[in-house]
Amino acid sequence: MAVVETVLARVPAPLRSVLVRYREQLKFAIVGGTTFVVDNGIWYLLKLTVLTSKPTTAKAIAIIIATIVSYVLNREWSFRTRGGRETGHEAGLFFLISGVAVGVNLVPLLVSRYVLDLQVPQVSLWVQEVADFTSGSIIGMLLAMAFRFWGFKRWVFPDELGGHRRDPDTGALSGSVSAPGGKVPSGR
């Protein structure tokens, strides 16, 4: 039994139907949570070591690495039944949307640091770090997440191409994720 099936089997029926109905958003949120940890772990590692005077550069590097992780997880799990484009075209669109999202993500941090001047020596180190985290990791990431979800569904993994992705194990075209009779879909 797949992990998702195991988890869904333990969830009460009313909640299960909601989770199944919104499974794509739920998977996207789980991928987002994973990449949030990757992004912030790398950001703080760089910001507190080799890029102490360049927090925006550290954040951009962290976002790029987290975006690569996001592509793999979204393509293979969140939007598995969408898309169907040639991989290079799909990846190009994904990274184009994600590149714009990097800019969206960095705007609040840039405003915090360089417009509101929330940086040492104008404020304490504690205030600077709270402002950086709030603007770069919460506000920026939420704005970028909303933009990415919309862009990915609209252009990268469009529904009209759904069900056309080939199964890597069998080479067969995959079907849709809707479960007939309200059953929990397998492997998703």
N, C-alpha and C positions, 0 to 999 in steps of 0.2 A: 504494500500500500504506500502511495506517495506521501510525503510529509504533509502537503496541503490537505489531502484527503483525511489523514489521521487527525489533524488539527480540526478540520471542519466537522468530523464525526463527533467530536467532543463538545461542540458548540450547540447551544439550544437552537431548535428549528427556526424560530422567528429571526434570531440574529444570523443564523446560517444563510437564510435566503437573502438578507441584506448584504452579507459578505460576498456571496456568490454574484449578486447583481452588480456590486461595485468592486469586483475582484481586480479589475485593471487599475483603478485608482488606488486600491489597497497595495497591490504589488508595486506600483510606482512610488507610493509613500515608503514602503519598506526599502526599496532601492535607494530612495532619497535619504532615509535614515542611515543606511550603510555608508553612502557617499558623504554624508554630513560628518561622520566619524573620521573617514579617510581625509576629507578636506581639512577639518580642524586639527587633526593630529599632525598632518604635514605642515599646515600653516604655522602652528605654534612651534613645531620643531625647527623650522627655518627661521621664524621670527625671533626666537629666543636664542638662536645660535649664530648662523652665518649671515643672516639678513636682518640684524637688529635695527639698522637704520632705514630699512626699506620694507615696511609692513605690507604695502600694496603690492610690491613685486612678489613677496612671499605668498600673499593671498592668491595672486594670479597663477603662480606655479602650482599651488595646492589645488586650485580649481581645475586646472588643466589635467592634473593627474586623476582627480576625482571624476572628471568628465569621461576619461578613458574607461575607468571602472564602470561608470554609469552606462556607457554605450554597450558594453558587453552584457551587463545585467539586464538592461532594458530590452535589448535585442533578443536575448536568449530566454527571458522570463516574462517581464511585464507586458511587452507587446509582441509576444511570441507568435500569436495568430494574426497579427496585422502585418502590413508591409508586403513583402514579396518582391521588392525591387532588387536589382543586381546589387550585391554587397558594397561595391565601391561607391555607387550612386547613393545608396542608403547611408553609408558612413559619411560621405561628403555632406549630405543634407543634415545629418545628426550633428556633425562638428560645426557646420555653419550656424545652425540654431543655437548650439551650445556656446559658440564664440560670441554671438550677440548677448546670450545670457551671462557670459563672463562680464561683459560691460555693465549689464543691468545689476549684477551682483556687486561690482566694485563701486558703483556710484554712491551708495550710502556710506561706505568706508572713506571714500575720497572727501565727501561732504563733512563727515565727522572730523577727519584729521586736518583738512586744509581749508575748509570754509568756517567751521565752528572752532577750529584750532584746539581740539581736544587732544593735546599731546604734551609730553614733557618738554619744556619746563613750565608751560602755561597752566598745566594741571598736574596732579600727582600721578605717579606710575599706576596706581590702582584705578583711578578715574580713566586714564588712557586705555588700560586693558579692558575695563568694563565697556567703554565706548566702542573700542575696536570690536569686541565680541558682539555687542548688541547691533552695531551697524553692519559689520561684515558677515557675521555668522547667523544672525537672526533676520534682520530686516532685508539685507541683500539676498540672502539665500531664499527667503520666502517669495520675494519678487521674482527672482530668477526661476524658482521652481514652478510658479504659476505660468510664466512665459514658456518654459520648456515643455510642460505638460501640453499646453495648447499647441505649440509648434510641432512637437513630436506627433501628436494625434493628427494634426492637419496636414503636415508635409512629409514627415519621415516615415511614419507607420500608418498610412491612411487606411481607413476601414474598407474602402472599396477594393483594396488589394488583399484584404484579409482572406485567410484560408489558402493562400498560394505559396506560402513558404514551404520549402522542402524539409522533411524530417531528416536530420543528419544521419540517423541510424539506418533507415530503410530507403531513403531517397524518394519516398512517396510524398505527394502533396499532402499537407496537413489540412484537417477539416476545421470547422468553426468550433468555438468553445461553448456554445450554448448546449446545455444538457437537456435532452428530451425527458419529459416527465418530472422535471425538477430534481433530477439526480445530481449529485456532486460530480463535476467533470473530473475525469482522471488525469493525473499528471500536471494539473494546473493549480 
